[in-house]
Amino acid sequence: DVTDLYSPHNTAHHFWDFRGCTTGADVTDSIAGDLVASPVNDPVCGTDGIKLDGSDDYVDIGAFHFGGTTSIEVYVKFDSFSENSRVFDFNEEFLRLFNQATSTEMTWEVQASGGLGSFTNTLSASNFDSSVWTHAVVTVSKTGLRMYKNGVLVGSARGREPEITTRSQMRIGSGDDANYFDGTVAYLKIWHGVELQQSDVTGLYSPDHKAHHFWDFRGCTTGASVADSMGGDLVATPINGPQCSADGISLDGSNDYVGIDDWEWGGTTSIEAYFKSDSSNSSSVLDFNNVALDVGNIVDGQPTEINWGFSNGYDAILSLSPYAYFKRGTFSSDGTVWPDSSPHGRNAAICSGCAVVSSSGNGLNEPRNVLSGGTSAAVNFGDVLPNGHTICSATRYSGTTKRCILSGTSSPHWLHGHNFGSAGVAHFTTGWLGSSSSRVTPVTDWVMMCSIGGNSKPMVVNGQEYTVSGGNSNSPGELRVNSGTYSGYHYSSDFEISDIVTFDMELTVAQMKIVISEFEAGAEKASMSSRISASSFGSSVWTHVVATVSDTSMKIYKNSVLEASQISTPRWKLVCRQTAGTYFGSDEFSKNPDDPSNDNFAILDQLESLRGADGKFEFKLSWPADGLEDQHWRQTSNPVVGVAGGGVEGYESISTPYSGQGWGGLERSGAALFDGSTVGEFSGNHWYSVGTYEDYYDGMPGPADVVISEVELWVMDTRIQVPDVMPRAMQTIGAAEGGADLNFEGTIGYLKMWHGVELQQSDV
């Protein structure tokens, strides 16, 4: 009640709006009215916001008293990424948002009394995009931390509320006289005592359902690019000579198409397109890296269906047309050949000194099968490095001898990944790519990196982006392990190799990150596709289409009428199983995640994504080997992000035959991942345990005073799968597969996109 009185309808308590500010003038908090944001060292104001130079500019808010549950919203655009550049930094029990190291990785960090509760999302879903506006909402409460990017929840973690205290240093664009931000800040808002939820974030990101991207080809200039009039930085570039007119851009159905800049997106999405097909051929209106809108299924010479769909879990590396691709776990049964997973058949010869082993740790999220060898082992990948190449590799030092692993056969020398105790380095024939100093610590960790030779070229190492100069991308002859030439000598190492892929082109940073994200993924991902089709339409007729996907439905609207839909069907999803005799480690929320039939299985790290539309989880505890009834209930709090003994919020019983030993829902535990002894004098006990750490009387603590041999935790899944949030490359309008297939013949009037928004009939 107090929260509602203090923040009716979740109204922000502070709002500094820098859009259209006056250079050199203070900006006053338009809600509280007395907190002033003062520019320091002459940042420049514009219609978009306040531009900070990354050198010494920042904005000082001054001191004020706050803490506890907090939500912060910012709208920013990075121009470059320096060391831990602060979007904001509120010191003394700090709250700060920044890019991790020199990478694009979004980092939300909060310090609380008695310890540090921090959240650093390392998934590719959570990256700032250079020169593209990013909407971020970060929250902290007693249940943990959350981060939303462009309307989509991209991560959560355990944490504690920051202390309520007077913070004397409140800065935007800087830390403590360091870590300066290079880019533009449009605005910043703060809520006290309020943990914003998904519905709140959706409303903040897209007020009145305003589109986030808009490419309008009507009246465009032939041969000229068309800028995104909403995002402003994403450009649509005509390829192979499409013609512009007052109606839009005309494509010939042969090789014309429009390419869109790479950027990172996914989740709930709505797309609006206005187009006219002049052909009966099946063709693509748009293909955004396996999110596609096309026309097809030809009947009587007419394109009779509009198809809307997407795929997740596919091998994104193959979509980039690799020159050669040596993929983990694909070794021949006799261990002598590593087959090329690209269509080109450039297989590698593996010597008898190599072995296929299961590797874990050293930076891996989970075990995987890799190629391993000592100094006498060798691999010949052959001529897989053409002139103008990009190489990406996942390798590590595995023993005491640490020299080169991947090298070429030409002279002067070429190497990638490792050199005499340094990890994350490359030397391409004529020089080092940037520094020869190690970029990875410890040097025995896995190095997942992509490199190009030349001046001012991108390099990505373990997700961090660098711009380097040196060397060239001329072919170094054959690519080898432990048998290449280095200054006329062969230098070898104890090694492990997971993946290697080469390209006969220079990849963009976004494409490199796609490769690295595939390297970082654990076991092979199961492919998942969703696709629906709408009713017929004729050729040479203008058609207005709105296609949407959310975790509750997929829909196609044609000419403002709902033509096709797929609605989610609630179903129970197993998220954890434990069998007595095998015990979990602290924070072991993922265990055999790709094998739900395993006696010990967990995907609890995915639990937040299974929260219902009303903000609650619907849980079921089962003890199938012990003949007990199921325990069925709902709760708001996520036990993964809570603290031990932190209690349960929003508990509702549905069918709970067991109530003894303080049953009241699941909370974080000290003796297991979760327990259900949460009420009154029993709150320190550990009955109803899930993920028990050790044996308890030859079993595990089950429902009130019962020792059990097996426990399963289920959650009601009401979702439809949505597109993965990921860097997307080779995005095209009027063609598929990077322009190589399903070329569209006709005219595209315009294209709009919404992120985090499912348009409804009233919007259409």
N, C-alpha and C positions, 0 to 999 in steps of 0.2 A: 504494500500500500504506500509506504513512504517513497519507494522508487517511482511509483506512478505519480505521486504528488510532486516530486522533485523534477521528474523528466516526463511530463505527459506526452504520450505518443512518441517516446524516445527522441524528444527534441534535444539537440546538442546544447551543451553548456558554454562552449567557447567556439568562436568561428573567426578565423583570420583569412580574409579573402583578398589575395594579391592581384587578381585579374583587374587590369585597368588602374593599378595603383600609380602614384606619382613618385618618380625617382627622387630619392633622398628624404621622402616624407614617411612618418610613422603610419602604420596600419592598426586601427583600433579594433579590438574584439567587438564584433557587431552584436553579440548576445549579452555578454557580461558588461560590456561598455567601458570598463576601466583598465583592462589589461592591454598594453600597447606592444606591438611588434616593431622594433626599431632596426632599420637597415644599418649594417656596419661595413665599412670599406667600399661603399659605393656600388652595390648591386643595382642593376638597371631594370626598371619596370616596363611592362608592355601589356598588350591586351590579354595575353595568355597567362601572365603572372609575373613573378619576380625572377630575373635571370641572375644566377650565381656563377662565378667564374671558375670555381674549383681551386682557386689560389689562396684567397684570404677573405672573400665575401661570406657573410652569413647574416642571419636575422636574429636579434636578441629579444626574447619575449619578457625577460625579467623574472623576478621571483614570485611564486605563489604556492599556496598550501593545498596539496591534494594527495591522493593515493587510494589504495583499495581497488575494487573492481573498476576497470577503466577500458574505454574504447576510443580509438583514434582513427580518423579518416584523413587521407592525403591524396592529392592528385598531382603527379610529378612526371617530368620527362628528363631522363639522363641524356647528356650529350657525350660523356665519356665516363670510364670507370677507373677511379683511382683507389688507393688503399683504404678500404672500409669507409667509403664516403657516406657521411651521415645525412639522411633525409631530415631526421630530427634527432636530438640527443638531449634528454631531460635528466640532468645529473642529480647526485645524492639519491641513492636507491634508484638507479637509472632506469629509464625506459628509452629505447632507441631503435630506430629502423635504419638499416644501411645495407650496402652490398658487401658480401663476404670477401675479404682480401681484395684482389683486383678482379674478381669474377663478377658475373651479373647476378649471382645468387642472392635472393632476398633473405634478409636476416632480421628477425624481431627478437629483441633481447630485453629481459626484465630482471632486475635484481630485487630480491625480497629479503627481509630481515632473517637472519639465521641461515642464509645460503643463497645460491644463485639458481633461479629458475629461468632457463633460456631455451629458445626455440630457434634452431637453424635448419630450415627445410632445404635439403640437398637434392630434392627431386627436380627434374627438368621442368616440372609444372610451376616452379617458383623461381622465376628469373625476371629481373627488370629487362625491358627491351630498349636498346639504345635508340634514341631519337623517336621513340614512340611513347605516347602518354600511357601511364600506368595508374590505375585506380587501386589503392590499397586500403584495407580496413584491418586493423590489428586489435585484438582484445586480450585482456587478462582478467581472470577471476579466480576464485578459490578452487575451481575445477580445472584450471589450466589456461594455456595460451592457444589462440587461434589466429590464423592469417587467411585473409581473403584477397585474391587478386582478380581484378576485372569482374567482380561479382561472383566469383567461384571460390569455395573453400578449398585451399590448396594444402593445408596442413594443420595439425594440432599437436600439442605436447603437454606433458605435466608441468606444473609450475605453481607458484604461490603469488598472492597479491602483493604488490609493492606497499611499503610502509606509508602511512599517511603522515606526511612531513612537509616542511617548507623546502622546496627545491629552488636553490639560488641561481642555478645556471640552466636556463631553458633556451635552447638554440634550435634554429632551423637552418640546415645546410652546413653544420660544423659540429665537431666534438669540442674537446678542450684545447682550443687553438690549434687544431689539426683535423685531419680527415674531412677536408672540404669537399663539398658537393658541386659538381659541374653539371648544370642543367637549369630547369625552370620548375618552380613550385607555384601551382595555381592557388591552392588553398589548403588549410589544415583545420580540422574540427576535433574537439575533445568532448567525451561524455564521462561524467563521474557517476559511479554506482550503477552503471548500465553495461551489461554484456550484450552487444548487438548480436542478433541472430541472422540466419540466412535471409529471411524475408525482409529484414531491415536493410541488409547490405544490398539486396537486389534493388530495392527502392532508391537507395543512395546512388548506386552505379548508373541506373537508367531511369531518372525521374521522368514521368510522363512517357516512358517507353521511347525515348529519343534514340535513334540508331547510333551505333558506335563507329560504323564505317559506311561510306557512301561514294561509289564510283559512278558518276553520271556521264555517259558517253554521248548524250544527245547534244549535237552541235559541237562535238570535239573536232580537233584539227588533225587531219590525216598525217600520220608519222610521229605525232607528238604524244607524250605520256599524259595520263589523266591522274591527277592527285586525288587522294581520299579527302573529300571536303569536310569530313568530321574529324578523323584522326590526324589528317594533315601531312603525315610523313610516309604513308604507304602508297606507293606509286604503281599504277597499272600501265604496263609498257606493251605497245603493239608489236607483234612479231610477224615477219614475212609479209608486211604490206597490207593489212586490212584497211578499208576505206571508211572515212567518217562522213556523216551526213547529219541533217537536223534530227533524224529519227534515232541515231545511235551509231554504233560501229558495226560494219558489215563484214562478215567472215565468209570465205569462199568454199569452205568444206574440204579443202585440199590440205593446206598447211598453215593457214592463218590462225592465230590465236592471240590472246592477251595474257601476259605473265604478271603476277602480283608479287610484290616484295615478300621475302620470308618474314614471318613473325610467329610468336608463340600464342596458341589459343586452344580452347576446347571446352568441355562441359556443356551446360545448357546453352543452346544456340538457336537463333532464328535468322532466316535468310529470305530476302525479298528480291525477286528478279522479274524484269519485264523484257520479253523477247518475242521474236517472230521467226519461226523455222520455215525455210524455203525448200526443204528437202524431205524425202521420206526415209532418209538414212538414219539409223540409230546414231545418236551423237550426244556429246557432253555440253551442257550449258556451263557447268563449272565443275572442276575437280581440285579440291583443296587438300591434297595429300591424304587421299582415302576418305574424304567427306565429299559426296558427289550428288549433283542434281543433273539428271540427263533425261533424254526422250528416247523411247525405243519400243521394242516389241511390235514390229511392223505388221499391220494387217491391211490388206487392200490398198497398199501404196501410201498409207498415211501413218505418221508417227502417233500411235494411239495411246501411249501412256507417258505420264510424267513419273519418273522414279527418283526417290529421295532415300539416301542411305549412307552408311559409313561402316568402316571396319576398324576394330581395335585388335591389338595382339599380333598383327602382321609383322613381318620382318621389314622394318622401314629402310634398312640398308639396301635391300634389293630395289626399292623404289628410286634409289639414287643412281642406278645403272653402274654398278661397280665393274672395274676392269678385271679384278680377281678378288675372291672372297673366301677366306679360310675361316670357317665358322666353328666355334667350340662344339665338341661332342660329336663331330661328323667324321671322325677318323675311321679308316677301313677296319674291318674285323680282324685282319692280321697285323694291324698297326704299322704297315709300311707305306701307306698313302694317305695324304690329307687332301680329300677331293675339293675342288673349286665349287663353291655353292652358287657362283654366278653362272650365266648360260654359256660361258666361254670355254670351260673344260681345262683350265690351266692348273692341273693337279700338282701337288708338291710331293717330293720324295722324302720319306722319313727314314733315317738310318736305324740300325738295330740297337744303337745305344740309347734310344728314346723310349719313354714309357708314358702311357696314359694313366694319370693319377687323379684322385679327388683332392682339390685344393680348397682351403677355407681360410678365413681371416685375412690379415694383411690388406685390409681395405675392402674385402668382398662382403656383400650382405649375406650370402649363403654359399654353401659348397657348390663346386662345379667341376666337371671333368676337363682337365687341361693336358697339354703336352709338356713333359718334363724331361730334363736331361742334365748330365754333367758336362765337364769340359771336353770329353771325347765324343759326345753326341753331336750330330749335325743334321740340318734340314736344308734342302735346296728347293726354294719356291720357284725358281726359274726366272724368265724375263717378264716380270709382272709390274715393272716400274718404267712406263714409257716416258718420253719427254713431256714436260708439263704436268707431272703426276702430283697427286695428293696421296699420302699414306696415313692410315690410322692403325694403331696396334695396341694390344693389351698384353703386356709382358712384365716380368719381375725377376729380380735376383732371388735365387732360392737356396744358395749355399755360401760357402766362404770365398769362392773365386768370383770376383766382381769386375769384369772387364767389359767387352762388347757382347751384345746378343744379336741384334739385327744389323747386318752390314751388307754392302755391295761388293762387287768383284772388280770394279774399275779403280783406277788410281788417278788423282789423289782420292782420299778415303771418303766414304759415305757411311753414316750410321744413324740409327733412329732408336731413341728410348733410353739407352744406357751407354756410359763410357767411363770406365775406370773409377767406379764408386759413385758416380753421379747418375741421378735418375731424372727422367723428364727432359732430356737434352737431345739435340740433333745436329749433325754436321752433314751438309749436302754438298759434297764434292769440293767446292771452293771456299767454304767457310762455315762457321757456326751459325745456327739460327738463333740470333740473339746471344745469350750468355751460355757459356759451357758449365756454369754452376748448377747444382742440383735444384730442381723445382719441386721435388717430392721428398718428404721426410716422414718416416725413415726410408732409406733408399731400398729397403726390402719390400716396401708396399707395392701393390700393383700400380703400374703406370699405364693409364689409358689416355692416349694422346693422338692428335691429328696434326700434320705439318705440311707446309708448302715452302719451297725454296724461293728466294727472291727478296725484293725490297718492300718493306712495310706490309708483310703478309700475316694473316692470322695464324695463330697456333692455339690449340685447346689442349690443356693437360689436366686430367682429372676434374673436368668441368670448369676450370678457370681459363679465361680468355687472355691471350697475350698478342701483342703486335710486335713482330720480330723482323729483322733484316739479316741477310747473309745467305751464302750458298746459292744454288740454283736448283731447278727441278729437271735438269737433264738426266737421262737414264744412267744409273750407276752400274749397268750390267745386271747380272742375276742378283736376286735377293736371297740371302742365306743366313743361317743361324750357325754361329761358331765356325764358319769356314769362309767368311768374306775376307777381303783384303783391307788392311789398315796400315797405310804407309809401308806397303810391301810385306807386312807380316800378318799372320792369322792370330787373332786374340779371341779367346773363348771364355765362357762363363758357365756357372751353374744357373739354370734358367727354368722358368715356367712360361708357357705361352697359352693364352686363351683364344684370342681372335686376331686376325690380320685382314685388312681390306685395302685395296688400292683402286685409284680412279685415274682415268686419262684426262682429267680436267681439274681445275682449281675449285675446291669446295668453298662455299660461304661459311661464315661462322655458324649460322643456324643449321646448315647441313652437317658441319662437324659435330655440333651438339646432338643432332639426331643419332649419328654414329656412336658417339660416346654413351648416350643414354641406352642404346642397344647393348653396348659392351657391359654397362653397369648392371643391366637387368640380370636377374638370377636365372632360374631354370627357364626352359623354353616357355614362352607365353602361349596360352591357348588362343587361337584366332576366334574372334567373335564378330559377326556381321549383323547389322539391322538394316532392313530395307522395306519400304512400302511403296505402292504405286497408286496413282490417281487415274481418273477416267480419261477418255479420249479427247483430243482436240485436233483441229485441222491444221495443215500446213498453210503458210502465207497468211496467218491470222495472228494478231498480237495477243499474247497470253500473259496474264499477271499471276505469278505464283508466289506464295509464302509457304516456306517449309520450316518446321520447328522440331526440335528434339529436347526433351528434358528427362529427368529421372522418373517421370510418371507417364509420359506419352510421346509418340511421334505423330506428326500431322502434316498434311498437305492441303493448302487452300488454293483453289483455282478460281480466278476472277471473283474473289471474295467469298466463295462458297467452300465449306469444308468437304473435301472430296475423298479423303482417306485418313484413317487414324489407327494407331495401335496403342492400346491402353495397358498399363502394367497390371500384372496379376500377382497379388501378395503370395509369398511362398516362404517357407522356413529355410534358412541358410545356416549350415553348420559353421561356427567360427572357432570352436575349440573342442578337442577331445584329448583326454588324458587317461592312461591306463596305469594302474599301480605297478611299481617297479621302475618306471621311468619318470623323472622329475624335471621340472622346469627351472631355469635360472631366473634370477631377478631381471625384469624387463625383457624376458624372452617372449615377446608378443607374436613372433613369427616362428613357426616350427613346421618343417615339411609342408610349406604352403601350397605346393602343387600336387599334393597327394591327400585328398580328403578322406581316403579309406585307411590311412595310416593309423596305427593305434595311438600315436601321439601327433597331433596336428593342431596348428593355430594360425589364424589370420587376423588376430585381434588388432594388429596395427591398421587394419582396414575398417575397424568398427565405426568410426565417425561417419564414414560414407553411407552407413546403413541406418542412420537416424531417420525417423519418419517425417512426413510433411508437417506434422504438428509439433515437431521438435523433440519427440520422445522415442526411446527404444522400446520395442516389444520383445521380451526375452522369454526363453524356456530353458530350464535346467532339466536334464534327463540323466538317469542312472540305469542304462539299459541292461547291464550285466547283473544288476542287484535286485530286479523285480520291484522297484519303487515307482510311485506315481510321479508324473511330471509336475514341476513348479513353474507357473505361468504368470507373468506380471509385466508391468510397464514402468519405466523410470526415465527421468530427464537427464540425469548426470551420466557421463561416460566414465566408467571406472578406469579406463586406460590412462586418462589425463588427470585423475585425482591424486590425492596424497593418502598414504596409509592411514586408515581410521578417519578419513575425511567426511564420511557419511554419505547419504544418498539423497538426491533431490527428486521431487516429483514422483514418488513411489505410488503405484496403483496396483492392487491385487486383482488378478483375473481369475485364477484358480490356483490357490496355494495351500495344498493339504498340510504342509509342514510350517509351523510358526515358532517352534521352540528355539532356544539359544539365540534369541534376539533377531529373528529373521526380519529383514526390511529392505530387500534388494541387494545388489552387488556393489561393493566398494573396493578400492585399492586396499591390499592387505600387506602385512609384514611377514607372513609365513607362506603366502601363495600370491599369485598374481591378483586374484580377487577372493573375497569371502563374503558371506551373507549374514554374519553376526554383527549387525549394525545398530541395534537398538538397546538403549539403557545399559544395565549392568553387564550385559553380555557383549558389549561392543568391542571388547578386547579379545574375544575368542575368534576362532577361525573355522567354524562350521560352514557348510555349503561352499567349500573351497573349489576354485578353478585354477589350475596351474600350480599345484602344490610343489613346494621346494624340496621336501624330504619325506621319507616314510613316516606314516603315523599308524602304529599298531598293525603293520603288514598291509596297510591300505592307505586311504585318504579320508579326511574329514568330509562326510556327506551331510545330509539333512540332520538336524538336531540329534546328536549323540549316536549317529549311525556311521560306522566305518564302511566305506564303499571301495569297489575295485575299479570302477570306470565312471567317468563323468563326461557329459557332453553339454556344451552351451550353444544354443541356437538363437538366432535373431530373425525377426520377420523382415523380409526383404520386399519392399514395395516398388523397387526401382525398375526402370528400363535403363540399360547401359547407355551412357552418353559418350561422345568422342573424348578420347584421352586428351588432357591438357599437355601439350608438347610443342616443341619447335616444329614448324611446318615449312617445308621447302617445296619447290616445283609446284606452286599453286597457279592454276590456269583457269581462264575463262574462255570457253569455246573449244576446248580440247581436253584430253586426259593424258596421263602418263607423261607430264612435262611437254605436251604439245605433239606427242608422237602417235596419238590414237584418238578415235571417236571425234574427229574434227567436225565442228558445227557449221552448217551452211545456213546463213540467215543474219538477223540483226539483233544485237543486244542493246536495249535502251539504257538500262541502269541495273546496278546491283547494290543492295544494302545488307548489312549484317548487324546483329545484336548479340552481345555476349552476356551470359547470365540471365537472359530474359526469354521466356516462352510467350510469344505473342498469342493473344486470345482472339476469338471471333470479333469482339468489339474493336480490337486494334486493327484487324484486317479490313 
